[in-house]
Amino acid sequence: MRILSLLALAFMCVFAACSDSELVSMKQLSSGAKLYEQHCSNCHQADGSGLALLIPPLQQADYLTNNALLLPCLIRNGAAGAMEVNGKIYNQKMPGNAKLSDAEILDICRFVLQKFPEKPISLEDESLTLALQKCDSVGN
């Protein structure tokens, strides 16, 4: 019982040491992880490794690193046609998910961009929101 009390106290101290923006960010990443698991991991796998030559990897993917601002549109609208990732061509259609809210899409983006690139990619919320608005206005 004493150990549980100490663990709870330690958690509260760490939690209290975080700023409001850090707490929001942690909540968004946690939400993004859950949403990724629900909507993306069946194809891209939990570890982001993809599926053979059918589904491209997200883990250390050069395409993701070079096109981070396209991610909101890819999630919302999907993709069709050939895509080169880490020197390999993938040509399987990716379905979009128009049922996800803007906030859910942005949480998935934050999670994916932190978890899978070789070096985490930090984009301002405004940049991701603007990218999502642009893809909605042009349909892709």
C-alpha positions in Angstrom: 0.0 0.0 0.0 2.9 2.3 0.8 4.4 1.7 -2.6 1.2 2.6 -4.3 1.0 5.8 -2.3 4.5 6.8 -3.2 3.9 6.0 -6.9 0.7 8.2 -6.8 2.6 11.0 -5.1 5.4 10.8 -7.7 2.9 10.8 -10.6 1.2 13.9 -9.1 4.5 15.7 -8.8 5.4 15.0 -12.4 1.9 15.9 -13.5 2.0 19.1 -11.5 5.4 20.0 -12.9 4.0 20.1 -16.5 2.8 23.4 -17.9 -0.7 23.7 -19.3 0.5 23.5 -22.9 2.6 20.4 -22.1 -0.5 18.8 -20.5 -2.5 19.6 -23.6 0.2 18.2 -25.8 0.5 15.0 -23.8 -3.3 14.6 -24.0 -3.3 15.1 -27.7 -0.5 12.6 -28.2 -2.3 10.0 -26.1 -5.5 10.7 -28.1 -3.5 10.4 -31.3 -2.0 7.1 -30.3 -5.5 5.6 -29.5 -6.9 7.0 -32.8 -3.9 5.7 -34.8 -4.5 2.2 -33.3 -8.2 2.4 -34.2 -8.0 3.8 -37.7 -4.4 3.3 -39.1 -2.6 0.4 -37.5 -4.6 -2.3 -39.3 -2.7 -1.3 -42.5 0.4 0.5 -41.4 0.9 -1.8 -38.3 1.2 -0.7 -34.7 5.0 -0.2 -35.1 4.5 1.7 -38.4 6.3 -0.9 -40.5 3.6 -1.2 -43.2 2.8 -4.4 -45.0 5.3 -5.8 -47.5 5.0 -3.9 -50.8 1.3 -3.3 -50.3 1.2 -0.7 -47.5 4.0 1.8 -47.1 5.8 2.1 -43.8 5.5 5.2 -41.6 8.5 4.1 -39.5 11.5 6.2 -40.7 9.7 6.9 -44.0 11.4 9.6 -46.1 8.0 10.4 -47.7 6.6 11.3 -44.3 9.6 13.4 -43.4 9.6 15.2 -46.7 5.8 15.7 -46.9 4.7 16.1 -43.3 2.1 18.8 -44.1 0.4 16.4 -46.5 -0.5 14.0 -43.7 -3.7 15.7 -42.7 -5.0 15.4 -46.3 -3.9 11.8 -46.6 -5.8 10.9 -43.5 -8.9 12.8 -44.5 -9.1 12.1 -48.2 -6.8 9.0 -48.7 -4.5 8.6 -51.7 -4.5 6.9 -55.0 -1.6 6.3 -57.4 2.0 5.4 -57.1 3.9 6.7 -54.1 7.6 6.2 -53.5 8.6 5.6 -49.9 12.2 4.8 -49.0 13.0 3.9 -52.6 10.1 1.5 -53.0 7.0 2.1 -55.1 3.6 1.5 -53.4 0.5 1.7 -55.6 -2.3 0.5 -53.3 -5.2 2.9 -52.8 -5.4 4.3 -49.3 -8.9 5.1 -48.1 -9.6 8.4 -46.5 -11.5 8.8 -43.3 -13.9 11.7 -43.7 -15.7 10.8 -40.5 -12.8 11.8 -38.2 -13.1 15.3 -36.8 -10.5 17.9 -37.5 -9.2 17.6 -33.9 -8.9 13.8 -34.3 -7.0 14.1 -37.6 -4.6 16.6 -36.0 -4.1 14.3 -33.0 -3.2 11.4 -35.3 -0.8 13.7 -37.2 0.9 14.9 -34.0 1.3 11.2 -32.8 2.6 10.0 -36.2 5.0 12.8 -36.6 6.4 12.3 -33.1 6.5 8.5 -33.2 7.6 7.4 -36.6 10.2 9.7 -38.2 13.9 9.1 -37.4 13.8 12.5 -35.8 10.4 13.7 -34.4 8.8 16.4 -36.5 7.2 19.2 -34.6 4.8 21.4 -36.6 2.8 24.2 -35.1 -0.9 23.5 -34.6 -1.6 26.4 -36.9 0.4 24.8 -39.7 -1.4 21.5 -39.4 -4.8 23.2 -39.2 -4.1 25.3 -42.2 -3.0 22.3 -44.2 -6.2 20.5 -43.3 -8.3 23.5 -44.3 -6.5 23.7 -47.6 -7.1 20.1 -48.5 -10.8 20.4 -47.6 -11.1 23.5 -49.8 -9.6 21.8 -52.9 -10.8 18.3 -52.1 -7.4 16.8 -51.7 
